[in-house]
């Protein structure tokens, strides 16, 4: 299988997986011991799908209070936080922000990738220019009746320039493109968290609507209705508990981490890119200054 793939593609996938693992482990270390993570790193592709379906069935069979209890144990620090006010309105604003940001990040990713490709083309053609200039010099040197003065030999200048700018494609692909590619993945992850929150919100809304129907019943409830009311009340409390912890996780953990990580990562990587461009520019200034003598 690997024999049919380009080495650059394999390396890109390897690097992507390595970054994914590092970010995942640094984000929530408890995930190392989770069943989905262990399945991901240990199962062969031939048995992965079957095992994955088994894990999914196990997860979806958990009750709301079991899931809430699990999250509370995984995020004990959130116990001291109050429930955010107007969570639905806040989620709508967050979703709108993430969706609009995703569109701009996609444009930035496409543009920076195009620039990286163009620099690759420039470097390839600069080598061809150097080679052609050298060949041109040999042709003209072999012409015995050429007049003086001879053409200035600039092949060395272009060769030096080509060597300096040869770093440019990697600067763009490993720097700028990587920045926006990672941010795109982060936004997609955050939107998925929002999607999960919305599912619980819909469940909570339905539970509250079921409780409201008992208030519309005229007279005292009969025994069957009372039993149904108690069951629905218990279900509502469980859903509300799950909704509360997920809301806290979203706003007090995930959003905070996403924003801090995004800004820190962006600032650091962009600064590194600027420093590399300064180094290249300094080399070019020195190169042209030396060649001015000719």
Residue pairs with C-beta under 8 A, 6 or more apart in sequence:
2 10
19 182
24 31
24 37
25 31
25 32
27 257
28 74
30 74
31 37
35 55
35 58
36 55
39 48
39 51
39 52
39 55
43 51
62 70
63 238
64 203
64 235
64 238
64 239
64 241
64 242
65 238
65 241
65 242
67 242
68 238
68 241
68 242
68 244
68 245
71 242
71 245
71 246
71 249
72 78
72 79
72 245
75 245
75 248
75 249
75 253
78 245
78 248
78 249
78 252
78 253
81 248
81 252
83 244
83 247
83 248
84 90
84 247
84 248
84 251
84 252
87 201
87 247
87 251
88 201
90 251
91 194
91 197
91 198
91 201
91 250
94 190
94 194
94 255
95 191
95 194
98 187
98 190
98 191
98 194
99 191
101 187
102 184
102 187
102 188
102 191
105 180
105 183
105 184
105 187
106 184
108 180
109 177
109 180
109 181
109 184
112 172
112 176
112 177
112 180
113 173
113 177
115 172
115 176
116 169
116 172
116 173
116 176
116 177
117 169
119 165
119 168
119 169
119 172
120 169
122 165
122 168
123 162
123 165
123 166
123 168
123 169
126 158
126 161
126 162
126 165
127 162
129 158
129 162
130 155
130 158
130 159
130 162
133 153
133 154
133 155
133 158
134 155
136 151
137 151
137 153
137 155
140 146
140 150
140 151
141 150
152 294
157 287
157 291
157 294
160 287
160 291
161 284
161 287
164 280
164 283
164 284
164 287
165 280
165 284
167 276
167 280
168 280
171 273
171 276
171 277
171 280
175 269
175 272
175 273
175 276
176 270
176 273
178 269
179 265
179 266
179 269
179 270
182 265
183 262
183 265
183 266
186 258
186 261
186 262
190 254
190 255
190 258
193 250
193 254
194 250
196 246
197 246
197 247
197 250
200 239
200 242
200 243
200 246
201 243
203 239
203 243
204 236
204 239
204 240
204 243
207 232
207 235
207 236
207 239
207 240
208 236
210 232
210 235
210 236
211 229
211 232
211 233
211 236
214 221
214 225
214 229
214 232
217 225
221 229
